């Protein structure tokens, strides 16, 4: 029995997921560098949106809270 053309194999699906992950991580890296070079509200919101697209709203919120707490409790060298 022939499979319809629109069905994809597990291998094709995994390759597509990997490509999307690479794209998401590249977007995060690009936006983080942009923010570090020129901090501002627009660049910050672009970075947060890229994080949320890649990791979800809840994970992004927890990450940002952890960074905030660390910045308050860490002792500068």
Secondary structure, DSSP 8 states (H G I E B T S, - for coil): ----TT---HHHHHHHHHHHHHHHHHHHHHHHHHHHHS--HHHHHHHHHHHHHHH-HHHHHHHHHHHHHHHHH----
